[in-house]
Amino acid sequence: MALIDQVADQCGLFISDLKAQDNYSVIAEILTQIDSDSFPVTDWNHFITYLFEKDVAFTSSSQARQTCLEQLNQK
């Protein structure tokens, strides 16, 4: 299962609903429970690109996860 699918499933949301800023706190909570190394960096990049609609190219899963959490908590 891809990261985006797992997060949507654990949040009880459709993938398309992940983009709604009202869901960011729930998404952040789920991400804190996911080990960054549980998914390849390509999954993290895809997830962040989809969620925030901007291209990213992280080379480390941990950096991608940390940046994603920071962006989720800024909104």
C-alpha positions as CSV (number, residue, x, y, z in Angstrom):
1,M,0.0,0.0,0.0
2,A,1.3,3.4,-0.9
3,L,1.8,6.2,1.7
4,I,-1.1,8.3,0.3
5,D,-3.4,5.3,0.4
6,Q,-2.4,4.4,4.0
7,V,-2.8,8.0,5.2
8,A,-6.2,8.3,3.6
9,D,-7.3,5.0,5.0
10,Q,-6.1,5.8,8.6
11,C,-7.8,9.2,8.4
12,G,-11.0,7.7,7.1
13,L,-10.9,10.0,4.1
14,F,-11.0,9.7,0.3
15,I,-7.6,10.6,-1.2
16,S,-9.2,13.7,-2.8
17,D,-10.2,14.9,0.7
18,L,-6.6,15.0,1.9
19,K,-6.0,18.3,0.2
20,A,-8.6,20.1,2.4
21,Q,-6.8,22.2,5.0
22,D,-9.4,21.2,7.6
23,N,-7.9,17.7,7.5
24,Y,-4.3,18.8,8.0
25,S,-4.2,18.3,11.8
26,V,-5.6,14.7,11.4
27,I,-3.0,14.0,8.7
28,A,-0.2,15.4,10.8
29,E,-1.3,13.2,13.7
30,I,-1.2,10.1,11.5
31,L,2.2,11.0,10.0
32,T,3.7,11.3,13.5
33,Q,2.8,7.6,13.9
34,I,4.4,6.5,10.7
35,D,8.1,5.8,10.6
36,S,9.6,7.7,7.7
37,D,11.6,4.6,6.6
38,S,8.4,2.6,6.2
39,F,8.0,4.1,2.8
40,P,10.5,4.9,0.0
41,V,11.3,8.6,-0.6
42,T,9.4,8.4,-3.9
43,D,6.2,7.7,-1.9
44,W,6.9,10.7,0.3
45,N,7.6,12.9,-2.7
46,H,4.4,11.8,-4.4
47,F,2.4,12.4,-1.2
48,I,3.8,15.9,-0.6
49,T,3.4,16.8,-4.3
50,Y,-0.2,15.7,-4.3
51,L,-1.1,17.3,-0.9
52,F,0.5,20.7,-1.5
53,E,0.4,20.8,-5.3
54,K,4.1,21.6,-5.7
55,D,6.9,19.4,-7.0
56,V,9.4,18.2,-4.6
57,A,12.4,15.9,-4.9
58,F,13.7,14.9,-1.5
59,T,16.4,12.3,-1.3
60,S,15.7,11.2,2.2
61,S,12.4,9.9,3.6
62,S,13.1,11.4,7.0
63,Q,13.6,14.9,5.5
64,A,10.5,14.6,3.4
65,R,8.4,13.5,6.4
66,Q,9.8,16.3,8.6
67,T,9.1,18.9,5.9
68,C,5.6,17.6,5.3
69,L,4.8,17.8,9.0
70,E,6.2,21.4,9.2
71,Q,4.0,22.4,6.3
72,L,0.9,20.7,7.7
73,N,1.4,22.5,11.0
74,Q,1.8,25.9,9.4
75,K,-1.6,25.9,7.8
